[in-house]
C-alpha cells in the first residue's frame, strides 16, 4: 500500500536467491510440517497469500510481479519442474508477471551468457501471463533474440545496468560501439568490499558507476599536451577521459594491438567478454580525439622528440622468471605465450608452475585443448585472490578437466620432462611431462617511469607499472588520475 501511495506503478515480490520467501518455496530448505511446508502447494502458499493480499488492498489492477528461480541449481533444491508448478500457483493467485531468475546466488563470468533463457522459456510455455528473464544478458542482440524467439516477453538487466546505466539509450541511439559490457566478474558490484573508498556498489570497468555525483568529467582549466605510454586498459581509460576534458592526448603502444595484459585475460574459456572493454575504451578514444600510435616504442629519445607537459606511464608488467636450474629448457614456456597462442600445446601432458589466477586459467585453457594438466605451487590453495563465487566456478571447471593439483610444493629444479620439488621437507621428483608452463606472477615494467621521474617535472605511473594488482585497480587509478590532471 505504501508503494501505491507514493505512485509506484506496481511491485515485485522477491522470492528467489535464498532470501526468506525463497526459503519457503525451496524443498531443500523448507522442512516445516504445517500448512506452509511439505508439498509444493504448501511451500508456495505464503507467496500466493501475499499476492492475494496485495490485490485485495491495492486493487486487482495494481500490477504484481513475482521473482523466483527457474532452477535453484543445488542438489535436493527446487528444479525446473518445481518452478513451473509454483509459477502456475502464482498465476492462479493473481500475479501479473513472473520474473525468472536462477540459483541461490549471482552467477559469475564462468557461466555462459543467456544461460537462464531455456528455464524462462519452459516456464512461459505453462503460463498465460508475461515472463521476464534475467541472467547474464549483456548484449542487445541476445536480448532482442530472446523476445523475438518467444522465449520471454521481457529481458531484465541487473549487473549490466550497474555497468552501463545508459545501455538502453545507447542501443536506441545506435551507439553500440560505446556499450560497456558487463563481464560477470562480480568485482565492485557483488563483492563491494573491493571498493577502494569503503563499501559501495560500482563496476570494475566503469568506476563512474555509483560515483556519478562526485566523479564528473569537467573541462580542464589548464589544457595540456599529454603523452600516455602503454595501451592497456589503464592507459586507454586515462586517455579518453583526459581527451574528453580537453587535453591533447597521444597514446603510444609498442605492440600492434590494444589491451595489454587485459587482452590476454580474455583468452581463457568464458572470459571473452573482457575484450569488449578494450573495444569500447578504444571507441571512446576515437570519439574524443586521442592520437593512438601503435608499434611505437617510447624511450628517452622519443620523449625528447615528442615533448609533452605530462607523461602517464602505463607500461604494465612482465612475467617473473625465477632463477631455477633448467628454467631455460626448450620445453619451458611462459603462460603469457600460451595465452597469446605463440605456443600451441595440444593433447600433451603439461605441468603448470603457479596456482594463481593466471596459472589456473591457463591450466583450464590447456585442458580445453585436450591436454593432461597438473598445477603445482607453493601456495596452499588455488587462485586465492579470486572473488569467492568466480573461484568456486573456476575450480569446478578445473575438476571437469580432471586437473591434478599439487600444492605447498617448492620447485627446486626443472628437468627435461618434469621437476624436482620439496614438499613437507622431503624432496620429490615429478616426471613424464611434454611441456612446462611458467605462471609465477608478474613484476612492474617500470624502467621508463624510473628514468623519466628524474628528468621530467610531471610524470605519473598507473596500473601494473606502478604496482602489480588487477584490472579493477588499474582502471580505477587511471580514472582518478585523469580527473585530477
C-alpha positions as CSV (number, residue, x, y, z in Angstrom):
1,X,0.0,0.0,0.0
2,X,2.9,2.4,0.8
3,X,4.3,1.7,-2.7
4,X,0.9,2.6,-4.3
5,X,0.6,5.7,-2.2
6,X,3.9,7.1,-3.5
7,X,2.7,6.5,-7.0
8,X,4.6,3.3,-7.8
9,X,3.1,1.6,-10.9
10,X,3.5,-1.9,-9.3
11,X,5.5,-4.1,-7.0
12,X,7.8,-7.1,-7.4
13,X,7.9,-9.8,-4.8
14,X,11.4,-11.1,-4.4
15,X,11.1,-14.9,-3.9
16,X,14.5,-16.0,-5.3
17,X,18.2,-16.3,-4.4
18,X,17.8,-17.9,-1.0
19,X,16.0,-15.0,0.7
20,X,13.2,-15.6,3.2
21,X,10.4,-16.2,0.7
22,X,12.7,-18.4,-1.5
23,X,13.4,-20.5,1.6
24,X,9.6,-21.1,2.0
25,X,9.4,-22.2,-1.7
26,X,12.5,-24.4,-1.6
27,X,12.2,-28.1,-0.9
28,X,15.9,-28.0,0.1
29,X,15.3,-25.6,2.9
30,X,11.6,-25.7,3.9
31,X,11.2,-28.5,6.4
32,X,8.0,-27.2,8.1
33,X,5.2,-29.6,9.0
34,X,2.4,-27.0,9.0
35,X,0.3,-25.7,6.1
36,X,3.4,-23.7,4.8
37,X,5.6,-26.7,4.4
38,X,5.6,-30.2,2.8
39,X,4.1,-30.4,-0.7
40,X,4.8,-27.8,-3.5
41,X,1.4,-26.0,-3.0
42,X,2.0,-25.6,0.8
43,X,5.6,-24.3,0.2
44,X,4.2,-21.7,-2.3
45,X,1.3,-20.8,0.0
46,X,2.9,-17.7,1.6
47,X,3.8,-16.1,-1.7
48,X,0.3,-16.9,-3.0
49,X,-1.2,-15.2,0.1
50,X,1.0,-12.2,-0.3
51,X,-0.1,-11.8,-3.9
52,X,-3.8,-12.1,-2.9
53,X,-3.3,-9.7,0.0
54,X,-1.7,-7.0,-2.3
55,X,-4.5,-7.4,-4.8
56,X,-7.1,-7.1,-2.0
57,X,-5.6,-3.9,-0.6
58,X,-4.4,-2.2,-3.7
59,X,-6.9,-3.4,-6.3
60,X,-6.9,-6.0,-9.0
61,X,-5.4,-3.6,-11.5
62,X,-2.3,-2.9,-9.4
63,X,0.5,-5.0,-11.0
64,X,2.3,-7.6,-9.0
65,X,5.4,-9.4,-10.4
66,X,6.9,-12.4,-8.7
67,X,10.6,-13.1,-9.0
68,X,11.5,-16.7,-8.5
69,X,14.2,-19.1,-9.6
70,X,13.7,-21.3,-12.6
71,X,16.2,-23.7,-11.1
72,X,17.9,-23.4,-7.7
73,X,20.8,-25.4,-9.2
74,X,21.6,-27.3,-6.0
75,X,21.0,-31.0,-5.2
76,X,17.8,-31.5,-3.4
77,X,16.5,-28.0,-4.0
78,X,13.9,-26.8,-6.4
79,X,14.3,-27.7,-10.1
80,X,12.6,-26.5,-13.2
81,X,9.6,-28.7,-12.7
82,X,9.1,-27.3,-9.2
83,X,9.4,-23.8,-10.7
84,X,6.8,-24.5,-13.3
85,X,4.3,-25.8,-10.8
86,X,4.8,-22.8,-8.4
87,X,4.5,-20.4,-11.4
88,X,1.1,-21.8,-12.1
89,X,0.1,-21.3,-8.5
90,X,1.3,-17.7,-8.6
91,X,-0.6,-17.0,-11.8
92,X,-3.8,-18.5,-10.3
93,X,-3.3,-16.3,-7.2
94,X,-3.3,-13.1,-9.3
95,X,0.3,-12.5,-10.3
96,X,0.6,-10.3,-13.4
97,X,4.0,-11.5,-14.5
98,X,6.8,-13.9,-13.5
99,X,10.4,-12.9,-13.3
100,X,12.5,-16.0,-13.8
101,X,16.0,-15.9,-12.2
102,X,18.3,-18.8,-11.3
103,X,20.1,-20.4,-8.4
104,X,20.6,-19.1,-4.9
105,X,23.4,-16.8,-5.8
106,X,24.6,-14.4,-8.6
107,X,26.4,-16.2,-11.4
108,X,29.9,-15.4,-12.4
109,X,31.7,-15.0,-15.7
110,X,32.4,-18.7,-15.8
111,X,28.7,-19.3,-16.5
112,X,27.6,-18.7,-20.1
113,X,25.7,-15.5,-21.1
114,X,22.0,-16.2,-21.5
115,X,22.2,-19.4,-19.5
116,X,18.8,-18.9,-17.9
117,X,16.8,-18.4,-21.2
118,X,15.8,-22.1,-21.5
119,X,14.3,-22.0,-18.0
120,X,12.3,-18.9,-18.7
121,X,11.0,-20.4,-22.0
122,X,9.9,-23.5,-20.2
123,X,8.0,-21.5,-17.6
124,X,6.5,-19.3,-20.2
125,X,5.0,-22.3,-22.0
126,X,3.0,-23.1,-18.9
127,X,1.5,-19.6,-18.3
128,X,-0.8,-17.1,-19.8
129,X,0.9,-14.1,-18.2
130,X,4.1,-12.4,-19.3
131,X,7.5,-13.8,-18.3
132,X,10.7,-11.8,-17.6
133,X,14.1,-13.4,-17.9
134,X,17.3,-12.4,-16.3
135,X,20.8,-13.9,-16.1
136,X,24.0,-12.6,-17.8
137,X,22.2,-11.0,-20.7
138,X,24.6,-8.3,-21.6
139,X,24.3,-7.9,-25.3
140,X,21.5,-6.1,-27.2
141,X,21.3,-8.8,-30.0
142,X,21.0,-11.5,-27.4
143,X,18.3,-9.6,-25.6
144,X,16.4,-8.9,-28.8
145,X,16.6,-12.6,-29.8
146,X,15.0,-13.6,-26.5
147,X,11.9,-11.6,-27.2
148,X,11.8,-12.3,-30.9
149,X,12.0,-16.1,-30.4
150,X,9.2,-16.0,-27.8
151,X,11.5,-17.4,-25.1
152,X,10.3,-14.5,-22.8
153,X,8.3,-11.3,-23.0
154,X,10.8,-9.0,-21.3
155,X,14.5,-9.0,-20.5
156,X,15.8,-7.7,-17.2
157,X,19.2,-6.2,-16.9
158,X,20.8,-6.4,-13.5
159,X,24.6,-6.1,-13.3
160,X,24.6,-4.8,-16.9
161,X,22.7,-1.8,-15.7
162,X,25.3,-1.1,-13.0
163,X,28.0,-1.5,-15.6
164,X,26.3,0.9,-18.0
165,X,23.2,2.7,-16.9
166,X,22.9,4.2,-20.4
167,X,22.7,0.7,-22.0
168,X,19.2,1.1,-23.3
169,X,19.6,4.6,-24.5
170,X,22.8,3.7,-26.4
171,X,21.1,0.8,-28.1
172,X,18.1,3.1,-29.0
173,X,20.6,5.7,-30.5
174,X,22.6,3.1,-32.3
175,X,25.8,3.8,-30.2
176,X,26.6,0.1,-30.0
177,X,30.3,0.7,-30.0
178,X,30.0,2.7,-26.8
179,X,28.3,0.0,-24.8
180,X,30.2,-1.0,-21.7
181,X,29.6,-4.8,-21.4
182,X,29.3,-6.5,-18.0
183,X,31.9,-9.2,-17.8
184,X,30.3,-11.1,-14.9
185,X,33.5,-10.6,-12.8
186,X,31.4,-9.7,-9.7
187,X,34.1,-7.2,-8.6
188,X,32.7,-4.0,-7.1
189,X,29.0,-4.8,-7.7
190,X,28.7,-8.0,-5.7
191,X,31.9,-8.0,-3.7
192,X,31.5,-4.4,-2.7
193,X,34.3,-4.5,-0.1
194,X,36.7,-4.4,-3.0
195,X,35.8,-0.7,-3.5
196,X,38.8,1.5,-2.7
197,X,36.9,4.0,-0.7
198,X,35.0,1.6,1.5
199,X,31.7,-0.2,0.9
200,X,29.9,0.8,-2.2
201,X,28.4,-0.7,-5.4
202,X,30.2,0.1,-8.5
203,X,31.8,-1.6,-11.5
204,X,35.3,-2.8,-12.4
205,X,35.2,-1.4,-16.0
206,X,33.1,1.6,-15.1
207,X,34.3,3.3,-11.9
208,X,31.9,6.2,-12.5
209,X,29.1,3.8,-11.6
210,X,28.0,4.7,-8.1
211,X,30.0,7.9,-8.1
212,X,28.0,9.9,-10.6
213,X,27.6,12.8,-8.2
214,X,31.3,13.0,-7.2
215,X,33.2,11.9,-10.3
216,X,32.2,14.3,-13.1
217,X,34.2,14.8,-16.3
218,X,34.7,18.5,-16.5
219,X,36.7,20.6,-19.0
220,X,40.2,21.2,-17.7
221,X,41.0,24.9,-17.0
222,X,44.7,24.4,-18.0
223,X,44.7,22.2,-21.1
224,X,47.9,20.3,-21.5
225,X,49.8,18.2,-24.0
226,X,49.8,14.7,-22.5
227,X,51.7,11.5,-23.5
228,X,50.2,8.2,-22.3
229,X,52.6,5.3,-22.7
230,X,51.0,1.8,-22.9
231,X,47.6,1.0,-24.2
232,X,46.4,-1.5,-21.6
233,X,43.0,-0.8,-20.1
234,X,44.5,1.7,-17.7
235,X,46.2,3.7,-20.5
236,X,43.1,3.6,-22.6
237,X,40.8,4.7,-19.8
238,X,43.1,7.5,-18.8
239,X,43.5,8.7,-22.4
240,X,39.8,9.1,-23.4
241,X,38.9,10.8,-20.1
242,X,41.9,13.2,-20.5
243,X,40.9,13.9,-24.1
244,X,37.3,14.5,-23.2
245,X,38.4,17.1,-20.6
246,X,40.1,19.0,-23.5
247,X,43.7,17.9,-23.2
248,X,45.7,17.0,-26.3
249,X,46.4,13.3,-25.8
250,X,48.8,10.9,-27.6
251,X,48.7,7.2,-26.6
252,X,51.8,5.3,-27.6
253,X,51.7,1.4,-27.7
254,X,54.8,-0.7,-28.5
255,X,52.7,-3.6,-30.0
256,X,50.2,-3.6,-32.8
257,X,47.2,-4.3,-30.6
258,X,45.4,-2.6,-27.7
259,X,44.5,-4.0,-24.3
260,X,47.8,-5.3,-22.9
261,X,47.5,-7.9,-20.2
262,X,43.7,-7.5,-20.1
263,X,43.6,-8.7,-23.7
264,X,45.4,-11.9,-22.7
265,X,43.0,-12.3,-19.8
266,X,40.2,-12.5,-22.3
267,X,41.6,-15.7,-23.9
268,X,40.7,-18.4,-21.3
269,X,37.3,-20.0,-21.6
270,X,34.3,-18.0,-20.5
271,X,36.2,-14.7,-20.4
272,X,35.8,-13.4,-24.0
273,X,33.6,-10.5,-22.9
274,X,36.7,-8.9,-21.5
275,X,37.8,-7.9,-24.9
276,X,34.7,-5.8,-25.4
277,X,36.0,-3.5,-22.7
278,X,39.1,-2.8,-24.8
279,X,36.9,-2.2,-27.9
280,X,34.7,0.3,-26.0
281,X,37.6,2.2,-24.5
282,X,39.2,2.4,-28.0
283,X,35.9,3.8,-29.3
284,X,35.9,6.4,-26.6
285,X,39.5,7.3,-27.6
286,X,38.5,7.7,-31.2
287,X,35.4,9.8,-30.3
288,X,37.3,12.3,-28.2
289,X,40.3,12.6,-30.5
290,X,43.1,10.6,-28.8
291,X,46.0,10.1,-31.2
292,X,47.0,6.4,-31.0
293,X,50.5,5.4,-32.1
294,X,50.8,1.6,-32.5
295,X,54.1,-0.2,-32.9
296,X,55.8,2.7,-31.1
297,X,58.5,2.1,-28.5
298,X,58.8,5.1,-26.1
299,X,62.2,5.8,-24.7
300,X,64.1,8.9,-23.7
301,X,64.8,9.9,-27.3
302,X,61.1,9.6,-28.3
303,X,60.1,11.8,-25.4
304,X,62.8,14.4,-26.4
305,X,61.5,14.4,-30.0
306,X,57.8,14.5,-28.9
307,X,57.7,16.8,-25.8
308,X,54.7,16.7,-23.5
309,X,53.6,18.6,-20.5
310,X,52.6,15.4,-18.7
311,X,53.6,11.8,-19.1
312,X,51.4,9.0,-17.9
313,X,53.3,5.7,-17.8
314,X,51.0,2.6,-18.1
315,X,53.5,0.1,-19.3
316,X,52.1,-2.8,-17.4
317,X,54.1,-5.8,-16.1
318,X,56.4,-8.5,-17.2
319,X,56.4,-12.2,-16.1
320,X,58.5,-13.2,-13.2
321,X,61.1,-15.9,-14.2
322,X,62.8,-17.1,-11.1
323,X,66.4,-18.5,-11.1
324,X,65.7,-22.2,-11.1
325,X,68.0,-24.7,-12.7
326,X,66.6,-25.8,-16.0
327,X,64.2,-22.9,-16.5
328,X,65.7,-22.2,-19.9
329,X,65.0,-25.7,-21.3
330,X,63.3,-25.8,-24.7
331,X,60.1,-27.3,-23.4
332,X,59.6,-24.5,-20.8
333,X,57.1,-21.7,-21.8
334,X,55.6,-18.6,-20.3
335,X,51.8,-18.7,-19.6
336,X,51.5,-15.4,-21.5
337,X,52.9,-17.1,-24.6
338,X,50.3,-19.9,-24.2
339,X,47.5,-17.4,-23.8
340,X,48.7,-15.3,-26.8
341,X,48.8,-18.5,-28.9
342,X,52.5,-18.0,-29.5
343,X,52.8,-21.6,-28.2
344,X,50.3,-24.2,-29.1
345,X,50.1,-27.2,-26.8
346,X,47.5,-29.9,-27.7
347,X,46.9,-33.5,-26.5
348,X,50.1,-33.3,-24.3
349,X,51.0,-33.8,-20.7
350,X,51.6,-30.3,-19.3
351,X,52.8,-29.1,-15.9
352,X,51.8,-25.5,-14.9
353,X,54.0,-24.0,-12.3
354,X,51.9,-21.4,-10.4
355,X,48.4,-21.7,-9.0
356,X,47.4,-18.1,-9.0
357,X,44.6,-16.9,-11.3
358,X,46.8,-16.8,-14.4
359,X,48.1,-20.3,-13.8
360,X,44.7,-21.7,-13.0
361,X,43.0,-20.1,-16.1
362,X,45.9,-21.1,-18.3
363,X,45.5,-24.7,-17.0
364,X,41.8,-24.6,-17.9
365,X,42.6,-23.4,-21.4
366,X,45.2,-26.2,-21.8
367,X,42.5,-28.6,-20.6
368,X,40.2,-27.4,-23.3
369,X,42.9,-28.2,-25.8
370,X,42.9,-31.9,-24.7
371,X,46.0,-31.7,-22.5
372,X,46.5,-33.7,-19.3
373,X,47.3,-30.8,-16.9
374,X,48.9,-30.7,-13.5
375,X,49.2,-27.4,-11.4
376,X,52.0,-27.1,-8.8
377,X,52.6,-24.2,-6.4
378,X,54.0,-23.2,-3.0
379,X,50.5,-21.8,-2.2
380,X,48.1,-23.8,-0.1
381,X,45.1,-23.0,-2.3
382,X,44.3,-22.3,-6.0
383,X,43.6,-18.7,-7.1
384,X,43.5,-17.3,-3.5
385,X,42.9,-13.7,-4.7
386,X,40.0,-14.5,-6.9
387,X,36.5,-13.5,-5.8
388,X,34.7,-16.3,-3.9
389,X,32.0,-17.2,-6.5
390,X,34.2,-17.0,-9.6
391,X,36.8,-19.0,-7.8
392,X,34.3,-21.7,-7.0
393,X,33.2,-21.9,-10.6
394,X,36.8,-21.9,-11.8
395,X,37.7,-24.8,-9.5
396,X,34.6,-26.7,-10.8
397,X,35.8,-26.3,-14.3
398,X,39.3,-27.4,-13.4
399,X,37.8,-30.5,-11.8
400,X,35.8,-31.2,-15.0
401,X,39.1,-31.4,-16.9
402,X,40.5,-33.7,-14.2
403,X,43.3,-31.2,-13.5
404,X,45.8,-32.6,-11.0
405,X,46.7,-30.1,-8.3
406,X,49.8,-30.3,-6.1
407,X,50.1,-27.5,-3.5
408,X,52.6,-26.5,-0.8
409,X,55.4,-27.6,-3.0
410,X,58.5,-25.7,-3.9
411,X,60.2,-26.4,-7.3
412,X,64.0,-26.6,-6.9
413,X,64.9,-27.9,-10.4
414,X,63.4,-28.3,-13.8
415,X,64.4,-31.5,-15.6
416,X,63.8,-32.5,-19.3
417,X,60.4,-33.9,-18.6
418,X,59.5,-32.7,-15.1
419,X,60.6,-31.1,-11.9
420,X,62.3,-31.8,-8.6
421,X,60.4,-30.2,-5.7
422,X,60.2,-30.1,-1.9
423,X,57.1,-30.9,0.0
424,X,56.8,-31.4,3.7
425,X,60.6,-31.2,4.0
426,X,61.0,-34.1,1.6
427,X,62.5,-33.9,-1.9
428,X,60.4,-35.5,-4.7
429,X,60.5,-35.9,-8.5
430,X,57.7,-35.5,-11.0
431,X,58.4,-36.8,-14.5
432,X,56.7,-37.6,-17.7
433,X,55.7,-34.1,-18.9
434,X,55.9,-32.9,-22.5
435,X,55.8,-29.2,-21.5
436,X,56.2,-27.0,-18.5
437,X,54.4,-23.6,-18.3
438,X,55.5,-20.8,-16.0
439,X,52.9,-18.7,-14.2
440,X,54.9,-17.3,-11.3
441,X,53.2,-13.9,-11.4
442,X,54.4,-10.6,-12.6
443,X,56.5,-7.6,-11.7
444,X,56.2,-3.9,-12.7
445,X,57.6,-2.9,-16.0
446,X,58.7,0.4,-14.6
447,X,62.0,1.2,-16.2
448,X,60.6,4.2,-18.2
449,X,59.0,5.7,-15.2
450,X,62.1,5.3,-13.0
451,X,64.1,7.0,-15.8
452,X,61.7,9.9,-16.5
453,X,60.7,10.8,-13.0
454,X,64.3,12.1,-12.6
455,X,64.2,14.1,-15.8
456,X,60.6,15.3,-16.3
457,X,58.6,17.6,-14.0
458,X,55.3,15.8,-14.4
459,X,55.4,12.0,-14.7
460,X,52.8,9.6,-13.3
461,X,52.7,5.8,-13.2
462,X,49.4,3.8,-13.1
463,X,48.4,0.2,-13.2
464,X,50.9,-2.7,-13.0
465,X,53.8,-0.4,-13.9
466,X,53.2,1.2,-10.5
467,X,52.2,-1.8,-8.5
468,X,51.1,-5.2,-9.8
469,X,47.5,-5.8,-8.9
470,X,44.5,-6.3,-11.1
471,X,42.4,-4.6,-13.8
472,X,40.0,-3.0,-11.4
473,X,42.8,-1.1,-9.6
474,X,44.4,-0.1,-12.9
475,X,41.1,1.2,-14.3
476,X,40.2,2.9,-11.0
477,X,43.6,4.6,-10.6
478,X,43.6,5.7,-14.3
479,X,40.2,7.3,-13.9
480,X,41.1,9.1,-10.7
481,X,44.3,10.5,-12.1
482,X,42.6,11.5,-15.4
483,X,40.0,13.5,-13.4
484,X,42.8,15.3,-11.4
485,X,45.2,16.4,-14.1
